[in-house]
Each structure stands twice: as structure tokens, then as C-alpha cells.
């Protein structure tokens, strides 16, 4: 099977979805940065950004300029990057495993990444050589390796993979809780537990560049394997008959999603349901072709998490709600709706 990145929008519908999604993301970022205790307009946001990029001078006071550039903008961009990355990981895992319930959270990858990050932060593992992102990546790889080992031992099958993922998620969640409760002081425990529920409160530009750069690389890798992902929809045997190197492709894509999950978890904690729900919603708009699906997932996930984080930091102001709580509260009904619509479509066919 020939490789290369396929055209993102071969049809007018694909181009329209891409254009609308990109416009919605830009508008969402511009609007959500203005939401907060300090009254800042969209024009103020663009003025502050332009001044920082050397395209003019800002008329904002240093305090308001700092609110835009140092607090709200990096947090919003990190939310967009995390939402995009989680949605892409979910779409890739659902295709590779041929299971609509697969995503980094359900398969325990996020929990493993959380454990790796907590071991580095709380226990100081790595002696200062291993970063939080490196620990999160190692934990994500260990978790997914355990899932594959358990599912293979239990006889394979997509249902076994999901059940193995649930077991791995519980195991690594327990390990994380044990490390935090036994080795961290009260203040560190409170901060870590809040972060584990998903929090973008400490977002900085370093986190933004890390997540966006890893997202860009992984998205390009996944787009390069888009035709192979399409072939996986017919099963591994069918993909092999179409010329796909099944073992190599699975290894590359699973390592790529583990790397991206580790980077996202190290910056924002474990955020559930984004990778589970958004691929189904994007697939309803673009169809199953991954050349169009993956960019649509990235845009949909980015827009969704930007608004979810805005809701998380404003709904109980001045108290902040973990964004993972918001995504779960929104994601469960949305997922039920997706399942109901899919059931209706199957019944009509």
C-alpha cells in the first residue's frame, strides 16, 4: 500500500468542515481569552498579541497585558492542544483496535502517564535527569504494554483489550494514589490530586510549546499512515492483504499516541471522554476516511476543551473546577447521544 499524507479534503464537504472548524477554533480562542474577572475585549487581546509579536504597540496597562499574555492565552492554547491531541489519540486507537470505546483514558494510558509523572514529581525518580514529560511517557508505554500483554494472554479480541484497559487503569490509579498518600505532604497531595482530575491552571508557554510540537509531529505521523488506518477498519488480515505492515504500523502508531498522551498528561493531568466522544462526532461529519477524520478530530477536540476549560474556571468563580470533571459531565450525555444516533442509523439500514 502506498504511503504519504492523503489530501485532507477531497470533497467540498471535507473542505467546508475544515474551514468551519478552523474558524470556530480561532473565534473560540479569541472570545474565551476575554472571559474572566478582568474585563478585556477581543480588540485588547489582538492588540496584546500583536505587540508581543512586534507588529505594533499595545495600549493595555502592564497588568492587563500580563493577564492576556501570561495567564489566559497560554492556558487557552494549552486547552486547544490537549483537546486536539486527545481526540486524535482516540481516533487512532479506535481504528487500530476496531473498538468504538478505545481512548487513552479507558485503555489506562492516561492513568499510566499520571503514575509516571507523579513518581517523578513526588519521589524524584530519575535523579533530575528524567523530566515530568519523560516520566509520563514511560508510564504511558508501561500501561499500554500491560494492556497488550493482558489482552494477548486472555485470548485477544477487542472486548478483551477494553477489559484489560480497565484493569490497567484501576491498577495505575491505585499506584498513583498510594505514592501520593505515602510520600507527599498535605499541600503537595492536594495539588497533585487536583491535577490528576485534569487542570490547566498552571499552564505556561513551556507547556504550550511542548504539547503543540508533539501534537504536530504525531498528527503528521498519523496522517502519513491514514490509508493504513483505513485498512485496519476491515481487520488485521484484510489490512495485511492490502499491503499494510500490520506489526510495524501498530507499533509506530501506538508509540506515537503514547508519546502524545504522556506529553498531554504531564501538562494537564488525566482528562477523560475527549478521546472517546469527539472522534464519533467528527466521524459523523467527515466519514470514516482518516485523511479527513484526523484533522476534524483535532479541530473538534480543540474547540471542545477550550470551552470546557472556560466553563471550569468561571462556573464557580473564584473557585476552579477541574476540567476533567467538566469533560466527564458533558461527555457522558454526549456519548449516550452518539450511541443512540448510531443505533438509529443501524436500525434504518
N, C-alpha and C positions, 0 to 999 in steps of 0.2 A: 504494500500500500504506500502510495506516495505521501511524503510529509509536507511540511510547510504550513504557514498560517493561512487558513482559508479566508475568503472575503467575509467581513463582518456582516455586511448587509447585501445579500444577493437580490433581495426583493425590495420593492418600495416600502413594504410593511416593516422590514428589518431596519431600513434607514430611518423611517419615521420613529420607531421605538427608540433607536439610538439617539436621535436628535431630541426627542421629548425627554428622555431620561437625563441627558446631559444638561439640558436647560433646567429641568427640575432640580438637579443637584446644585447647579450654580445659584439658582434662586434660593434654595434651601439654606445653603451656606451663608449667603448674603443676609437673609432675613433672621436666621437663628442667632447670628453673632450680635444682633441688636437687642435680643431679648435678655432681660436681666434687671437687677435693681437700678443700675445706672442707665439713664435714658440716652441711647446712642442710635442715630439714624443710619439708614443704609448708605447715604452720602458720606457720613462720617467714617464708616467702615472703609469704603473705597478710597477716601482721602488718606486714611492712615496707612493702608496697604500701598498705595501709590508712592507716598513719601518714603516708606521703608525700601521700596524698590528703586528709588532715585528718579521717580517720574514727576516730582513736584514737591510741594511743601504741605504739611498738614496744618490745619487751622485748629486742631484739637489741643487741649491742655496736655501736659505730660502725663497726668493721671489717667485721663480718658484714652490717650494713645496707648498707654500701658495696658489698660483693660482690654482694648481691642487686640493688640499685637501679642501680648504676653500671656493673657488669660483665655479669652473667648475664642480667638481664631485658632490657636493650636489645638484646643480641646475639640472644636468643631471639625477640624480637618482630621484629627485622630479618630473621631467617631466615624467619619466617612470612610477612612481607610480600613478600620476594623469591620465595619458593616460590609464593605465590598469584599474584603478578604474572607470573612466567614461564609458569605453567600457563595463565593467561588469554590471554597473548600467543600461546602455541602453538595454543590452540583457535581463536582468531580467524584466525590465519594459515592454519591447515589448512582452514578453511571458505572464506576468500577465494580461496585458490589451488587449492582442491579437491585437495589433496595431503596424504596422511597423514604425510609426512616433513617437513613445514614446521614450523619453530620458529625463534625468534630466533638460536639457535646455529648450526643447519645453514644458514640463509639468510645468514649472515655479519653480521647486525645486531649481535650481541654483539661480534664482532671489530671492527667499525667503531666501536662505542661505546668499546671498550677503547682503540683508537687515539686517538680524540678526547680521552679522559681523560688518557692518557699524554702527549699533546702539550701539554696544559695544565699537567700536573704537572712534567714534565721540562724542556720547552722554554720554559715560561712564556708560552705563546701567549695572546693576549687582553689582555696588559698588566695583569692583575689584575682586569679587568672581567668576563671570561668565567670562570665557575666551573667546577669539575670536572664537575658535572652538565650544565652548558651545553655543555661540550666533548664529553661523552659523547653527548648528544642530537644535536649536529651530526654527530658521527661515525656515529651510527646512521642518520641521514637520508641522509648521503652513501653509506653502504654499501648501503642498500636502493634508493636511486636508481640506483646502479650495477647492482644485480641486475636491476631492471626494464628498464634500458637494454639490458643484455646479452641478457636473455631475449627482448625485443622484436626486437632485431637478429638473433637466431638463429632467429626464426620463431615465438616464443611456445610455448605448451604447458607443462603443469605440470612435465614432466621437464626442460625447458629452464630453468625457474625454479630448480629444485633444483640443477642443474649450475652455473648462474650463481651461485647462493648459495655453493656450494663454492669456486668460483673467487674470489669476493669475500672469503670467509673466509680463504683462503690469502694473498691479497694484503694484506689489512689486518693479518693476523697477522705477516706479514713486515715490514710497515711499522712495526708496534709494536716488534718485536724490533730492527729497525735503529735506531730512535730511542733505545731503552733502552741498547743496546750502545755507541752512539757518543756519547751526550750525558749519560749518567748516571754517577755514581761507583759504586764497588763496592757500598757499602751500599744506595744507592738502587736499584741494579739488582736486588739480592737481594730487597728488599721489594716492588718492582714485579712481578717475575716470580712471587713467591709470591701476590700479589694477583690477578694475571692468571689463575691457576688456580682462583680463587674462594676468597675468605677473608672471614670475618665477624669476625676477631679485633679489628679496630679499631672495632667498632660503637659508636656513641654515640647519644644521644637526638636529635641533629640529623638523623642518617641515618634514624632510625626515623620521625620526623615527615615528612621529605621523601618517603620511599618510600610510607608509608601514605597520605599525602594525594594523591600522584599516582596510586596504585593506586585509591583511592576514586573519583577523578574519571574515570579511564579505564574502570573497571568500570561506572560509571553510563552512560558514553557507549556502551560496547559493549552493555549491556543495552538501551539505547534503540534500538539497531539489531539487536536479537535476531531479529526477524522477517525483516529483510533478510538476515541471515546464514543463516537457514533457507532462504531463497530461493536463495542462492548455491550451496547443495548441488545444485541442479538445473542449474547452469551460468549464465553471464552472460546469455545470450539469454533463458533462462527467467525469470531474475530481473527483467530489463528488461520482459518481457511481464507480469509481476505488479505492475508499477508502481514498481520499485526504481530509483532514480537510481544506476546502476552506478558511473559515474566518481566522483561525489561521495562515495558511500558508501565506496568503496575508498580514496579519498584521506583521508577523515576517520579511518577505522579504522587504516590503515597509519601515519598520522602519530601517532595515539594510541598504538599499540603501540611505535612508535619512541621516543616520549617516555617511556613507561614503561620500556622496555628501557634507555634512556640513564640514567634515574634509578637503576635497579637495578644496572647495571654500575658506575656511579660510586661506589656504596656497597659493593658486594660482589664486583666483578670478574665475569668471564665464567663462569657456571655452566651446564654443559650437561646435556642429557637431561631436565630437569624439564619444559620446554615441549613435549618430544617425546612422552614416555611418559604423563604424567598425564592429558592430555585423552582418550587412548584408554581409560584405566582409568575415568575419570569417565563417559565416554560409555556404557560397558557397564552402568553403574548407573542413569543417568538417561534414556538415549535421546538422539537427535540434537538435540532442541529446545534452542536456545541460551538460552532463558529459564530453564531448569533446569540446563543444562550449565555455563554460565559460573560461577555461584556454587559448583557442585560442584567445578569445576576449582580455584577459588580455595581452597576448604577442603582439598581433597586435596593440592594443592601446598604449602600452608602446613604441614600436618601432616608431610608427607614431608620437607621441608627442615629443619624443626625437629629431627627425629630424626637426619637425615643430618649436620647440624652438630654435634649432641651426640656422635655417633659419631666425627666428625672430630677433636674436641678432647679426646676421652678414650681412644681406642683405643691410642694410643702415648704416653700421658701420661708425662712432661711435654712431649714433642714434639707439635706440632699438625700434622695432615694437612690440606691444602687441601680445602675442602668440595666443590670441583669434581671432585676425584679420587674422592671417595666417591660422588657422584651418578653418575659415569660407571661405576664398578664395579657399582653397584646397578642403574643404568638400562639397561645393555646386556642383561643377562639378562631383566630385566622387559620390555623391548621385544621381545625374541625370543619371550617367552611370549605377549605380546599378539598378535604376528603369527601365532603358531601357533594360538591360540584363534580368531582371526578366520578363518584358513584352514579350521579345522574347521567353523566355523559356515557358511562359504560352501559347503563341500563337502556339508553336510547339507541345504542349501536347494535 
